[in-house]
Amino acid sequence: MRVGFIGLGTMGGSMALNAQKGGHELVVHDLRREAAEPHLKAGAAWAEGARAVGEVSDIVFTSLPGPREAEAVGDELLASMQPGAPWFDLSTNSPTVVRRIHARFAAKGIPMLDAPVSGGPSGAKTRQLALLVGGDRAVFDKYRHVLDAIGDQILYIGPIGAGSVAKLVHNCAGYAIQTALAEVFTLGVKAGVEPLALWAAVRQCSLGRQRTFDRLGRQFLQGVFDPPDFALKLAHKDVTLATELAREIGVPMRIASLTHAEMTEALNRGWGERDSRTPMLLQEERAGVEIKVPAAAIRAVLDRDG
């Protein structure tokens, strides 16, 4: 296929090269023509602007800094793409903006799908990259072979915007965990444990031995907190001891203090004998959502992914 690619930065440049290696004819554009040199040397054609890319491409990919750039490029593509030729936006974008753009393109018979990626620059280079795709399932299936040239984990998430929501959940979780880890590691080191020894130790404990998101499948996603794997009253005691230690040695623990408050509220609900993950129900109440996934469906995902 003739693949149009707009945005050849750290991520986009490598993804475009992978599309080219997948046997597709490539047409490229970037604000800096020098960013396209590797692609042009490999046989790609240069287009003077996003509109020119849309005019000649069977499928268009964009890898852009954010919502504002996506909307601006979208204006150009809307004026030039042919009905039926899809646009996959690989950018990390706003779901609201994605849905607004999608509606404009749908009115002209042009499929627009959000397909943010995860894997970082190294994953983009090696094709060890996840694409989280939202939009028309039939369009996704039709062009799956092109997506396969860009990444090794091509995941259909749901309707338009679903891919962007999944990406934001992933990234926000990562930085929240990063903040919590900074707290507890400064606590451990200031309390007298050598950093490398501390890191080596916690890697071999129960949390370190599991994939972060796999843990959600056991209680939270199923909405099953009884019988407990580990009782809330015991977990509350552990976090109490950690925050007391932090106060003794002068380590600020904002995230841990919030966690302790959540666990205390759950205890006050009478949930002390339930599983230590029971405080997660408090957030469901605040958000006005109820999460319940059948155990068999969770097992199917784990078996599929290995």
C-alpha positions in Angstrom: 0.0 0.0 0.0 1.0 3.6 -0.4 1.5 4.7 3.2 1.5 8.4 4.1 3.4 9.3 7.3 3.4 12.7 8.9 5.7 13.5 11.8 9.1 12.0 11.8 10.4 12.7 15.3 11.9 10.4 17.8 8.9 8.0 17.6 7.5 8.7 14.2 10.8 8.4 12.3 11.3 4.9 13.5 7.7 3.8 13.0 7.8 5.1 9.4 10.9 3.2 8.7 9.3 0.0 10.0 6.3 0.6 7.7 8.8 0.9 4.9 10.6 -2.3 5.9 7.2 -4.0 5.9 7.1 -3.6 2.1 4.9 -0.5 1.8 5.5 2.4 -0.4 6.1 5.4 1.8 5.3 9.1 1.4 6.5 11.3 4.2 6.3 14.9 5.6 7.8 16.6 8.6 8.3 20.2 9.5 12.0 19.5 9.2 12.9 17.9 5.8 16.2 16.6 7.3 14.2 14.3 9.5 13.1 12.5 6.4 16.6 11.8 5.1 16.8 8.1 6.2 13.3 7.5 4.7 14.2 9.2 1.4 17.5 7.3 1.1 15.4 4.1 1.5 13.2 5.1 -1.4 10.4 7.1 0.2 8.8 10.1 -1.5 8.7 13.5 0.0 5.5 15.5 0.2 5.3 19.3 0.7 2.8 19.4 3.5 0.1 17.2 5.1 -2.4 18.0 2.3 0.0 16.6 -0.3 0.4 13.4 1.8 -3.4 12.9 1.9 -3.8 13.4 -1.8 -1.6 10.4 -2.7 -1.9 7.9 0.2 -4.0 4.8 0.6 -3.6 5.1 4.4 -2.2 7.9 6.5 -0.4 7.8 9.8 0.4 10.8 12.0 2.8 11.0 15.0 2.4 14.4 16.5 3.1 16.2 19.7 -0.5 16.6 20.9 -4.1 17.6 20.3 -3.5 21.1 18.8 -1.1 19.6 16.1 -3.5 16.8 15.4 -6.4 19.2 14.7 -4.2 21.4 12.5 -3.0 18.4 10.4 -6.5 17.0 10.4 -7.7 20.2 8.7 -5.2 19.6 5.9 -6.0 15.9 5.5 -9.8 16.5 5.5 -9.3 18.7 2.5 -7.3 16.1 0.5 -7.9 12.5 1.5 -10.2 10.3 -0.6 -13.3 8.8 1.0 -12.5 5.3 2.4 -8.8 6.0 2.9 -8.2 5.8 6.7 -6.2 8.0 9.0 -4.6 6.4 12.0 -3.4 9.0 14.6 -0.5 7.4 16.5 -0.2 10.5 18.8 -1.1 10.6 22.5 -4.2 12.7 22.1 -7.3 13.9 24.0 -10.2 11.5 23.6 -12.5 14.5 23.3 -10.4 16.0 20.4 -10.2 12.6 18.8 -14.0 12.1 18.8 -14.5 15.6 17.4 -12.1 15.0 14.6 -13.6 11.6 13.9 -17.1 13.1 13.5 -15.8 15.6 11.0 -14.1 13.0 8.9 -17.0 10.5 9.2 -19.2 13.2 7.6 -17.0 12.9 4.5 -16.7 9.1 4.5 -13.1 9.1 5.8 -12.4 6.7 8.6 -10.3 8.2 11.4 -9.0 5.9 14.2 -6.9 6.8 17.3 -4.0 4.5 17.7 -1.6 5.8 20.4 1.5 3.7 20.9 3.5 2.5 23.9 7.0 1.3 24.0 9.2 4.4 23.9 11.9 5.2 21.4 13.6 1.8 21.7 10.3 0.0 21.1 9.7 2.2 18.0 13.1 1.2 16.6 12.8 -2.5 17.3 9.0 -2.8 16.5 8.4 -3.9 20.1 5.6 -1.5 20.3 1.9 -1.7 21.4 -0.7 0.1 19.3 -3.9 0.8 21.3 -6.6 1.3 18.6 -10.0 2.9 18.9 -12.5 3.2 16.0 -14.3 1.2 13.4 -13.5 -2.5 13.9 -14.0 -3.3 10.2 -11.4 -0.7 9.2 -9.0 -2.0 11.9 -9.3 -5.5 10.6 -8.9 -4.4 7.0 -5.6 -2.5 7.6 -4.3 -4.7 10.4 -1.4 -5.9 8.1 -0.1 -2.3 7.9 -0.3 -1.9 11.7 1.6 -5.1 12.1 4.6 -3.5 10.3 4.7 -0.8 12.9 4.3 -2.8 16.2 4.2 -6.3 17.6 1.2 -5.8 19.9 -1.8 -4.5 17.9 -4.7 -4.2 20.3 -8.3 -3.2 19.3 -9.7 -1.4 22.4 -13.1 -0.3 21.3 -15.0 2.6 19.7 -13.3 5.9 18.7 -11.4 7.5 21.6 -11.0 4.2 23.5 -7.3 3.9 22.4 -6.5 7.3 23.7 -8.3 6.6 27.0 -6.3 3.4 27.5 -3.0 5.2 26.8 -3.8 8.0 29.3 -4.7 5.4 31.9 -1.4 3.6 31.3 0.8 6.7 31.4 -0.9 8.3 34.4 -0.6 5.1 36.3 3.1 4.9 35.5 3.8 8.4 36.8 1.7 7.9 39.9 3.6 4.7 40.7 6.8 6.5 40.0 5.9 9.2 42.6 5.0 6.6 45.2 8.2 4.7 44.6 10.2 7.9 45.1 8.5 8.3 48.5 9.1 4.8 49.8 12.7 4.5 48.5 13.7 7.8 50.1 12.1 6.4 53.3 14.1 3.2 53.1 17.4 4.9 52.4 17.0 7.5 55.0 16.1 4.8 57.5 19.5 3.2 56.9 19.2 0.7 54.1 21.7 0.8 51.2 19.9 1.7 48.0 21.0 -1.3 45.9 20.3 -3.8 48.7 16.8 -2.2 49.1 16.0 -2.4 45.4 17.3 -6.0 45.2 15.2 -7.0 48.1 11.9 -5.5 47.1 12.3 -7.0 43.6 12.0 -10.4 45.2 9.0 -9.7 47.3 5.4 -10.4 46.3 4.9 -7.0 44.5 8.2 -7.2 42.7 7.5 -10.7 41.4 4.2 -9.7 39.6 3.4 -7.6 36.6 1.7 -4.4 37.9 -1.5 -4.7 36.0 -1.9 -8.4 36.4 -2.7 -7.8 40.0 -5.9 -6.0 39.1 -7.4 -9.2 37.8 -7.6 -11.1 41.0 -9.9 -8.9 43.2 -10.5 -5.5 41.8 -11.7 -6.3 38.2 -13.8 -9.2 39.5 -15.3 -7.1 42.4 -14.5 -10.0 44.7 -12.8 -9.2 48.0 -13.9 -12.2 50.1 -12.3 -14.3 51.3 -9.2 -12.1 51.7 -5.8 -13.0 50.4 -4.5 -10.5 53.0 -6.8 -8.8 55.4 -7.2 -5.0 55.3 -6.6 -4.7 59.1 -3.2 -6.2 58.7 -2.3 -4.1 55.6 -3.5 -1.0 57.5 -1.1 -1.9 60.3 1.8 -2.1 57.8 1.1 1.2 56.2 0.7 2.8 59.7 4.1 1.5 60.7 5.7 2.9 57.5 4.1 6.4 57.9 5.1 6.4 61.6 8.7 5.7 60.6 8.6 8.5 58.0 7.5 11.0 60.7 10.3 9.8 63.0 13.0 10.4 60.5 11.5 13.4 58.7 10.5 12.0 55.3 7.5 13.6 53.6 5.0 10.9 52.5 2.1 12.6 50.7 1.1 9.5 48.6 1.5 7.1 51.5 -0.5 9.4 53.8 -3.3 9.5 51.3 -3.2 5.7 51.0 -3.3 5.4 54.8 -6.4 7.7 54.9 -8.1 5.6 52.3 -7.4 2.4 54.2 -8.6 4.0 57.4 -11.9 5.0 55.7 -12.4 1.4 54.6 -11.7 0.2 58.1 -14.3 2.6 59.4 -16.8 0.9 56.9 -16.2 -2.3 58.8 -14.1 -3.9 56.1 -11.2 -4.9 58.3 -11.6 -8.6 57.7 -12.0 -8.2 53.9 -9.2 -8.2 51.4 -6.6 -5.4 51.6 -7.7 -4.2 48.2 -11.2 -3.4 49.4 -10.4 0.4 49.7 -10.4 0.5 45.9 -14.2 0.3 46.2 -14.2 3.8 47.7 -12.9 5.2 44.4 -15.6 3.3 42.4 -18.2 4.9 44.6 -16.8 8.4 44.1 -16.5 7.9 40.3 -20.0 6.4 40.1 -18.9 3.2 38.3 -19.1 -0.4 39.1 -16.4 -2.7 37.7 -17.2 -6.4 37.4 -15.4 -8.7 34.9 -16.1 -12.5 34.8 -13.2 -14.5 36.1 -13.2 -16.6 32.9 -12.8 -13.5 30.7 -9.8 -12.4 32.8 -8.2 -15.8 32.6 -8.7 -15.8 28.8 -6.7 -12.6 28.5 -3.9 -13.9 30.7 -3.8 -17.2 28.7 -3.8 -15.3 25.4 -0.9 -13.1 26.4 1.2 -15.8 28.1 
